[in-house]
């Protein structure tokens, strides 16, 4: 009962936070546009814990409410890159990322702001050309902030490479600035731009067109090898996933057992059975769920003693609502609304 109440409380808090911050109306051709691409959470560092991939920062806000900030190798630090207990930090996370309904709330951080100089601020969003504006401003997706650059603006990629000659229109950007107007949208001249990572993996989910800007289209998908795997929002201990061609191959047993399936291996036939009804053989693209045969583009494989299946297996064979790779992690969900 206490666990159920905690989940409901977290859901209510998340809904309230999102409702309070996401107020603009999306454009007809882009249901996300007009909504902020990132939300933020701020607090004082209480402790830091190492994870298998990255680390976790436990913070408390001004009212003593805790939150967990997950820092990965894709997290960008505009200023101080090492934090310690007592530091005040702000973490920016994707507004549309799947949320894990646990308490304390957990956020995967794209940009972590710590140790900023006095009078310096950071805004993080996706920025577009501002129609009917002749002064060179780029407008945030939230439509409440806009920036322009001058000869003193430093422009770099998330890995630190110079990007002063690059095309950053439509990209996700951390904007560092000092002064701004008291207007809507707020206007500033940026002192520094950090053009953030664009993580996209092709698969059964449609990818919004704006996420493919400067990526060369869907064929330019990144390699998701080694990304952490979450099952129903919980990080599991599993062998590393790997990319082969267009397929993301993931370890079957760790994921299936986390979902509650019994997994049996038949060495003689090199076949796998889940709960006595789902059967497939290594190297064969035919998968059987009861009497239904399902053909996938990629066959299961045996690698270092572990059985791997394409990520599509969990949606198309097990008929789970969602299995996708996005923003540096692999998510498999056994409940919720199916994304098409």
C-alpha positions in Angstrom: 0.0 0.0 0.0 2.8 2.4 1.0 4.6 1.6 -2.4 1.4 2.3 -4.3 0.9 5.6 -2.5 4.5 6.6 -3.2 4.1 5.9 -6.9 0.9 7.9 -7.0 2.6 10.7 -5.2 5.5 10.8 -7.6 3.2 10.7 -10.6 1.2 13.6 -9.2 4.4 15.6 -8.5 5.7 14.9 -12.0 2.4 15.9 -13.6 2.2 19.1 -11.5 5.8 20.0 -12.5 5.3 19.3 -16.1 2.0 21.2 -16.2 3.5 24.2 -14.5 6.4 24.4 -16.9 4.9 23.3 -20.2 2.3 25.9 -21.1 2.9 26.9 -24.7 0.9 25.5 -27.6 2.5 23.2 -30.2 2.6 24.1 -33.9 0.3 22.1 -36.3 3.2 20.4 -38.1 5.3 19.7 -35.0 3.4 18.6 -31.9 6.5 19.2 -29.7 7.3 22.7 -31.0 6.2 25.4 -28.6 7.0 23.0 -25.6 10.4 23.2 -23.9 12.7 20.5 -25.0 14.3 20.4 -21.6 13.2 20.8 -18.0 15.5 21.4 -15.0 15.9 20.3 -11.4 18.0 22.2 -8.9 19.3 21.4 -5.4 22.3 21.0 -3.1 24.5 17.9 -3.5 24.1 15.5 -0.5 26.1 12.6 -1.8 27.5 10.9 -4.9 27.3 7.2 -5.8 29.2 5.3 -8.5 27.1 3.4 -11.0 28.2 0.7 -13.5 27.9 3.4 -16.2 28.5 6.9 -14.8 27.4 8.0 -11.4 24.4 9.3 -9.4 24.2 12.6 -7.6 21.7 12.8 -4.7 20.4 16.3 -4.2 17.9 18.1 -2.0 15.9 21.1 -3.1 15.2 24.2 -0.9 12.3 22.4 0.8 14.4 19.3 1.5 12.9 17.1 -1.2 15.4 14.6 -2.6 16.1 13.7 -6.3 18.6 11.5 -8.0 20.6 12.9 -11.0 22.1 10.3 -13.3 25.3 11.5 -14.9 26.6 9.6 -18.0 29.5 10.0 -20.5 27.1 12.1 -22.5 26.4 14.7 -19.8 27.8 18.1 -20.6 29.4 20.4 -18.0 29.4 24.1 -19.0 31.6 25.0 -16.1 32.8 22.8 -13.2 32.9 19.1 -14.2 33.5 17.6 -10.7 31.0 18.2 -7.9 31.0 17.4 -4.2 28.7 17.5 -1.3 27.5 21.0 -0.6 27.6 22.2 -4.2 24.4 23.7 -5.7 23.8 22.2 -9.1 21.1 22.4 -11.8 20.5 19.5 -14.0 18.7 19.7 -17.4 16.9 16.6 -18.6 14.7 15.8 -21.7 11.1 16.9 -21.1 9.7 14.1 -23.2 11.9 11.3 -21.8 10.2 8.3 -20.3 9.9 8.9 -16.5 10.6 6.3 -13.9 7.8 6.4 -11.3 9.9 5.9 -8.2 10.7 8.0 -5.2 12.9 9.9 -5.0 12.5 10.9 -8.7 15.3 10.0 -11.0 16.5 12.2 -13.9 19.0 11.4 -16.7 21.0 14.6 -17.0 22.0 16.0 -20.3 23.6 19.2 -18.9 24.8 19.7 -15.4 25.5 23.3 -14.3 27.8 23.7 -11.3 30.3 26.4 -10.3 29.0 29.0 -12.7 30.6 32.5 -12.3 28.5 35.1 -10.6 26.1 36.7 -13.0 26.3 33.9 -15.5 23.3 31.8 -16.5 22.6 28.8 -18.8 19.6 28.1 -20.9 19.1 24.7 -22.6 16.6 24.0 -25.4 16.4 23.3 -29.1 16.6 26.5 -31.2 15.1 27.4 -34.5 15.2 30.3 -36.9 12.9 33.1 -35.7 10.6 34.0 -38.5 10.0 37.7 -39.0 13.1 38.6 -36.9 15.8 40.4 -38.7 18.4 40.7 -35.9 19.8 37.1 -36.2 18.1 35.6 -33.1 17.4 31.9 -32.8 14.2 31.2 -30.8 13.9 28.4 -28.3 11.4 25.6 -28.7 9.7 26.9 -25.6 9.4 30.3 -27.3 10.3 32.1 -24.1 14.1 32.6 -24.8 16.1 33.7 -27.8 19.8 34.3 -28.4 22.1 35.7 -31.1 25.9 35.5 -31.5 28.6 38.0 -32.1 32.3 37.9 -32.8 33.1 37.1 -29.2 30.7 34.1 -28.9 32.6 30.8 -28.5 30.8 27.9 -30.3 31.8 24.3 -29.5 30.4 20.8 -29.7 29.6 18.7 -26.6 33.0 17.0 -27.0 34.8 20.3 -26.9 35.6 20.6 -30.7 35.3 24.0 -32.3 32.0 24.4 -34.2 32.2 28.1 -35.1 31.7 27.2 -38.8 29.0 24.6 -38.1 25.3 24.7 -38.7 23.6 24.7 -35.3 20.1 25.9 -36.4 17.6 23.3 -35.2 20.0 21.8 -32.8 19.9 21.3 -29.0 22.1 23.9 -27.5 23.3 24.9 -24.0 23.5 28.7 -24.1 25.8 30.5 -21.7 25.1 34.2 -21.2 25.4 37.1 -18.7 22.7 39.7 -19.4 19.3 39.6 -21.1 16.2 41.7 -21.6 13.1 41.6 -19.4 10.9 40.6 -22.3 9.0 37.6 -23.7 10.9 36.1 -25.2 13.9 36.9 -23.2 16.7 38.1 -25.5 20.5 37.8 -25.0 23.8 37.7 -26.9 25.4 34.4 -26.0 29.0 34.3 -24.7 29.2 30.6 -25.4 27.2 27.9 -27.2 27.6 24.2 -26.5 25.9 22.2 -29.3 24.7 19.0 -27.6 24.7 15.4 -28.7 22.0 14.2 -31.0 21.4 10.6 -30.0 19.1 8.8 -32.4 18.7 5.0 -33.0 16.5 3.7 -35.7 13.9 1.0 -34.8 10.2 0.4 -34.6 9.5 3.9 -33.2 9.1 6.9 -35.6 11.8 9.5 -35.1 10.7 13.2 -35.1 12.1 14.9 -38.1 13.7 17.7 -36.0 15.8 15.1 -34.3 17.4 14.1 -37.6 18.6 17.6 -38.4 22.3 17.6 -39.3 22.3 13.8 -38.9 22.0 12.8 -42.5 18.6 11.2 -42.0 17.6 7.9 -40.4 20.4 6.0 -42.0 22.9 8.0 -39.9 21.8 6.3 -36.7 24.5 6.1 -34.0 25.9 2.9 -32.5 24.0 2.0 -29.3 26.5 -0.6 -28.2 27.0 -0.8 -24.5 24.1 1.5 -23.5 22.5 0.8 -20.1 19.4 -1.3 -20.2 16.2 -0.5 -18.2 13.3 -2.9 -17.8 10.1 -1.2 -16.6 12.2 1.8 -15.5 14.7 -0.3 -13.5 18.4 -0.5 -14.5 19.4 -4.2 -14.8 22.8 -5.9 -14.7 23.2 -7.4 -18.2 25.8 -8.1 -20.9 26.4 -5.2 -23.2 24.1 -4.7 -26.2 25.8 -4.3 -29.6 24.9 -2.9 -33.0 25.1 -4.9 -36.2 23.9 -3.2 -39.3 20.5 -1.7 -38.6 19.8 -4.1 -35.7 20.4 -3.4 -32.1 21.1 -6.8 -30.4 20.3 -7.1 -26.7 20.9 -9.9 -24.2 17.8 -12.1 -23.9 18.1 -13.8 -20.5 18.7 -10.8 -18.3 15.9 -8.8 -19.9 13.4 -11.7 -20.1 13.9 -12.7 -16.5 13.5 -9.2 -15.4 10.2 -9.2 -17.2 9.2 -12.4 -15.3 9.8 -15.0 -18.0 11.4 -18.4 -17.5 14.2 -18.9 -20.0 15.2 -22.4 -21.0 18.2 -23.3 -23.3 18.4 -26.4 -25.4 22.1 -27.0 -26.3 21.3 -29.8 -28.7 18.9 -27.9 -30.9 20.5 -24.5 -30.1 17.0 -23.2 -29.3 15.5 -21.0 -26.6 12.1 -21.4 -24.9 10.3 -18.7 -22.9 7.4 -19.8 -20.6 6.9 -23.0 -22.7 5.2 -21.0 -25.5 7.8 -18.7 -27.2 10.4 -20.6 -29.1 13.2 -19.7 -31.5 16.5 -21.1 -32.7 19.9 -19.4 -33.0 20.5 -18.2 -36.6 16.9 -18.6 -37.6 14.8 -15.5 -38.3 11.5 -17.3 -37.6 10.2 -16.8 -34.0 7.2 -18.7 -32.6 4.7 -17.4 -30.1 2.4 -20.3 -29.6 1.2 -21.3 -33.0 2.0 -17.9 -34.5 5.2 -17.7 -36.6 6.7 -14.2 -36.6 9.5 -13.4 -39.1 12.0 -10.7 -38.1 14.7 -9.2 -40.2 17.4 -10.4 -37.8 18.1 -13.8 -36.3 19.1 -14.4 -32.7 22.8 -14.9 -32.1 25.0 -16.7 -29.5 27.9 -14.5 -28.4 30.3 -15.5 -25.6 27.7 -17.9 -24.2 24.9 -15.3 -24.2 21.8 -15.3 -26.4 21.1 -12.1 -28.1 17.9 -11.0 -29.9 17.1 -7.9 -31.9 15.4 -5.2 -29.8 12.3 -5.6 -32.1 11.8 -9.1 -30.6 10.2 -7.6 -27.4 7.7 -5.6 -29.3 6.9 -7.9 -32.3 7.2 -11.4 -30.6 6.5 -10.8 -27.0 4.0 -8.0 -27.9 5.3 -5.6 -25.2 4.1 -2.0 -25.5 7.5 -0.5 -26.0 11.1 -1.4 -26.6 13.3 1.4 -27.9 16.8 3.0 -27.7 16.9 6.7 -27.1 19.1 9.3 -25.5 21.8 6.9 -24.3 19.7 4.1 -22.9 17.7 1.1 -23.9 14.1 0.9 -22.5 11.8 -2.1 -22.4 8.3 -1.7 -20.9 5.8 -4.4 -20.2 2.9 -2.0 -19.6 1.6 1.4 -20.6 0.3 2.7 -23.9 1.9 1.3 -27.1 3.8 3.9 -29.1 3.3 3.6 -32.8 
